Amino acid sequence: MQGKFIVLDGPDGCGKTTQVQLLSQWLRRQGVETVSFREPGGTVIGEKIRQILLNPEHITMNTATEVLLYMSARAQVWVEKISPALEANKCVLLDRWLSSTCAYQGYAGGFGIDNVIRITEGSLARIWPDLTIIMDVDMETSTKRMKRQPDRMEKKGSYYHNKVRQGFIELARRPNFELIDGSGDIQQVHKRVIQAIERY
């Protein structure tokens, strides 16, 4: 796992942030030097972009603007954090990546997955991780897990978020993707994540 780039992704409320932390701890116990970042974010510039993207006051933001802002944050964290870590042979874990923009803006937002990928190809030296684990949960489960004020993206309604889920399921058919059940308690899901890593 040294020098590998692994992403955990999925709909809001799937538990990926918790699972990134648990996976990071598990890898370190196996002797793998590991770093983890969230997306958008992970850098000073990226965190400021995150604030703009998720601020509920920015209700007029359109899908193309979302795509370009996410891509800007992604380009920054790649240059500043991810690429140097991979060059140092560390295992890099990401909480969200290109797969999120494909599912949210590309599929649910109607921007087009292929259009998202084209913009990414022009922005990054490498676009796909070694493995992307998609954690699938239904709307009822994700809603129960959301115990804070929803951000701008989370407020988009059930129709949008059902399409996001479908977008992730479509993406999971691609090479180097694993679709796992994100329902159940934290340890059950953690076990499925580890099994996906072991299969890889």
Backbone hydrogen bonds, N-H to C=O, Kabsch-Sander energy under -0.5 kcal/mol:
donor,donor_aa,acceptor,acceptor_aa,energy
4,K,1,M,-1.7
6,I,4,K,-0.6
6,I,92,V,-3.1
7,V,131,L,-2.4
8,L,94,L,-2.6
9,D,133,I,-2.7
14,C,11,P,-1.7
19,Q,15,G,-2.2
20,V,16,K,-2.5
21,Q,17,T,-1.6
22,L,18,T,-2.2
23,L,19,Q,-2.7
24,S,20,V,-2.4
25,Q,21,Q,-2.0
26,W,22,L,-2.4
27,L,23,L,-2.8
28,R,24,S,-2.0
29,R,25,Q,-1.8
30,Q,26,W,-1.1
31,G,28,R,-1.6
32,V,27,L,-2.5
33,E,31,G,-0.6
34,T,32,V,-0.5
35,V,91,C,-2.5
37,F,93,L,-2.1
39,E,95,D,-2.0
47,E,43,T,-2.5
48,K,44,V,-1.5
49,I,45,I,-2.2
50,R,46,G,-2.3
51,Q,47,E,-1.8
52,I,48,K,-1.6
53,L,49,I,-2.7
54,L,50,R,-2.5
55,N,51,Q,-1.0
58,H,55,N,-2.1
59,I,57,E,-1.5
61,M,58,H,-1.2
66,E,62,N,-2.0
67,V,63,T,-2.6
68,L,64,A,-2.2
69,L,65,T,-2.4
70,Y,66,E,-2.9
71,M,67,V,-2.4
72,S,68,L,-2.0
73,A,69,L,-2.3
74,R,70,Y,-2.3
75,A,71,M,-2.7
76,Q,72,S,-1.8
77,V,73,A,-2.3
78,W,74,R,-2.2
79,V,75,A,-1.9
80,E,76,Q,-2.7
81,K,77,V,-2.0
82,I,77,V,-2.6
83,S,78,W,-2.8
85,A,81,K,-1.7
86,L,82,I,-2.5
87,E,83,S,-2.4
88,A,84,P,-1.4
89,N,86,L,-1.7
90,K,85,A,-2.5
91,C,33,E,-3.0
92,V,4,K,-3.0
92,V,90,K,-0.5
93,L,35,V,-2.8
93,L,91,C,-0.5
94,L,6,I,-2.2
95,D,37,F,-2.4
96,R,8,L,-2.0
96,R,94,L,-1.0
100,S,97,W,-1.6
101,T,97,W,-1.0
102,C,98,L,-2.4
103,A,99,S,-2.2
104,Y,100,S,-3.3
105,Q,101,T,-0.8
106,G,101,T,-2.8
107,Y,102,C,-2.0
108,A,103,A,-2.4
109,G,104,Y,-1.8
111,F,105,Q,-2.4
112,G,106,G,-2.5
116,V,112,G,-2.0
117,I,113,I,-2.4
118,R,114,D,-2.2
119,I,115,N,-2.0
120,T,116,V,-2.1
121,E,117,I,-2.7
122,G,118,R,-1.3
123,S,120,T,-1.5
124,L,120,T,-2.3
130,D,5,F,-2.0
131,L,5,F,-1.5
132,T,176,N,-2.1
133,I,7,V,-3.2
134,I,132,T,-0.7
134,I,178,E,-3.4
135,M,9,D,-3.0
135,M,133,I,-0.6
136,D,134,I,-0.8
136,D,180,I,-2.8
142,S,138,D,-2.4
143,T,139,M,-2.5
144,K,140,E,-1.9
145,R,141,T,-1.5
146,M,142,S,-0.9
146,M,143,T,-0.6
147,K,145,R,-1.1
152,R,54,L,-2.4
155,K,151,D,-1.3
156,K,153,M,-1.4
157,G,154,E,-0.5
161,H,157,G,-2.1
162,N,158,S,-2.4
163,K,159,Y,-1.7
164,V,160,Y,-2.0
165,R,161,H,-2.1
166,Q,162,N,-2.0
167,G,163,K,-2.5
168,F,164,V,-2.2
169,I,165,R,-2.1
170,E,166,Q,-2.4
171,L,167,G,-2.3
172,A,168,F,-2.0
173,R,170,E,-1.4
174,R,171,L,-2.3
177,F,174,R,-1.0
178,E,132,T,-2.5
180,I,134,I,-3.0
180,I,178,E,-0.6
182,G,136,D,-3.0
182,G,180,I,-0.5
189,V,185,D,-2.2
190,H,186,I,-2.4
191,K,187,Q,-2.2
192,R,188,Q,-1.5
193,V,189,V,-2.3
194,I,190,H,-2.5
195,Q,191,K,-2.2
196,A,192,R,-2.1
197,I,193,V,-2.2
198,E,194,I,-2.8
199,R,195,Q,-2.3
200,Y,196,A,-1.9
